[in-house]
Amino acid sequence: MAQRIRSSNFTSHEKNLLYQLMEQYGTIIEDKKTDNMTIKKKEDAWVQLTADFNASVGIKDKRDVNSLKACWKNLKAKAKKDAAQERRDTFLTGGGPPTGEIDSFKRQKSDFSENHLELLQLEKENNVIQIENNSF
């Protein structure tokens, strides 16, 4: 059995590039559907993403589809783990100082969530004001 040749670790530049490309192809790749047509679209999107990734400036090592998929899976898992830890840390007794700098991937990933939460908070406040105005 032939041993797999280990490639170099992803640099922060490569991770940021992968995130930028996922903004373009993410709606297809992260789709939850599993029918044949969707699976084919996902495979095609990964192939195109890989071609765009390898054609980008500053990429030393050419990556294959499987290595990019693995990197994306690891980035998502780390972002979820860090977000969960941050939530746990904020509810500790006394709150305490901030735990540390949020990395750029996590910050970009959480931007959508923060904007969504702000909209929900505004909607909640508007509902409270309407209830107070309708009291008597």
C-alpha positions in Angstrom: 0.0 0.0 0.0 1.4 3.4 -1.0 1.8 6.0 1.6 0.1 9.4 1.0 2.5 12.3 0.6 1.7 14.9 3.2 1.2 18.4 1.9 2.1 21.5 3.7 -0.2 23.2 6.2 -2.7 25.8 5.0 -1.4 29.3 5.5 -3.6 32.1 6.9 -3.6 33.6 3.4 -4.9 30.3 1.9 -7.6 30.0 4.6 -8.8 33.6 4.0 -8.8 32.9 0.2 -10.9 29.7 0.8 -13.3 31.7 2.9 -13.6 34.3 0.1 -14.3 31.6 -2.4 -16.8 30.0 -0.2 -18.8 33.3 -0.1 -19.1 32.8 -3.9 -19.8 29.1 -4.0 -21.1 28.5 -0.4 -24.8 28.6 -1.3 -24.4 25.6 -3.5 -21.8 23.7 -1.4 -23.6 24.2 1.9 -27.0 23.3 0.5 -28.7 20.7 2.7 -30.4 18.9 -0.2 -29.1 15.5 -1.1 -30.8 14.7 -4.4 -28.8 13.7 -7.5 -29.0 17.1 -9.1 -27.8 19.0 -6.0 -25.0 16.5 -5.4 -23.8 17.0 -9.0 -23.9 20.8 -8.5 -21.9 20.5 -5.3 -19.2 18.4 -7.0 -19.0 20.9 -9.9 -18.8 23.8 -7.4 -16.0 22.2 -5.5 -14.1 21.5 -8.8 -14.6 25.2 -9.9 -13.6 26.5 -6.4 -10.4 24.3 -6.5 -9.5 25.7 -10.0 -10.1 29.3 -8.8 -8.1 28.6 -5.6 -5.1 27.1 -7.5 -5.2 30.0 -10.0 -5.0 32.6 -7.3 -1.9 34.7 -6.7 0.2 33.7 -3.7 -0.6 30.0 -3.8 2.6 28.0 -3.6 1.2 24.5 -3.3 -1.6 23.3 -5.6 -4.4 21.8 -3.6 -6.9 19.2 -4.6 -10.6 19.0 -3.9 -10.3 16.7 -1.0 -7.8 18.8 0.8 -9.9 22.0 0.4 -13.0 20.1 1.6 -11.0 18.9 4.7 -9.7 22.4 5.4 -13.2 23.9 5.1 -14.6 21.2 7.4 -11.9 22.0 10.0 -12.4 25.8 9.7 -16.2 25.4 10.3 -15.6 23.0 13.3 -13.1 25.4 14.9 -15.4 28.4 14.4 -18.3 26.5 16.1 -16.0 25.3 18.9 -14.7 28.8 19.5 -18.2 30.4 19.4 -19.4 27.8 21.9 -16.5 28.5 24.2 -17.0 32.2 24.0 -20.7 31.8 24.9 -19.7 29.7 27.9 -17.1 32.3 28.9 -19.6 35.2 28.8 -21.9 33.4 31.3 -19.2 32.7 33.9 -19.7 34.3 37.3 -18.5 37.9 37.1 -18.2 37.9 33.3 -14.4 38.6 33.5 -12.3 40.3 30.8 -12.6 39.2 27.1 -10.9 35.9 26.5 -8.9 36.9 23.5 -8.8 38.1 19.9 -11.3 36.5 17.6 -9.7 35.2 14.4 -10.7 36.7 11.1 -12.6 33.6 9.9 -14.7 33.5 13.0 -15.3 37.3 12.8 -16.4 37.0 9.2 -18.6 34.0 9.9 -20.3 35.6 12.9 -21.0 38.9 11.1 -24.2 37.5 9.6 -25.3 36.1 13.0 -24.7 39.4 14.8 -26.7 41.4 12.2 -29.5 38.8 12.4 -29.6 39.1 16.2 -29.7 42.9 16.0 -32.7 42.7 13.7 -34.4 40.3 16.1 -33.7 42.6 19.1 -35.1 45.6 17.2 -38.2 43.6 16.3 -38.7 42.5 19.9 -38.3 46.1 21.1 -40.9 47.3 18.6 -43.3 44.6 19.8 -42.9 45.7 23.4 -43.5 49.4 22.5 -46.7 48.4 20.6 -48.0 46.4 23.5 -47.3 49.3 25.9 -49.1 51.7 23.6 -52.1 49.4 23.3 -52.4 48.9 27.1 -55.1 51.5 27.8 
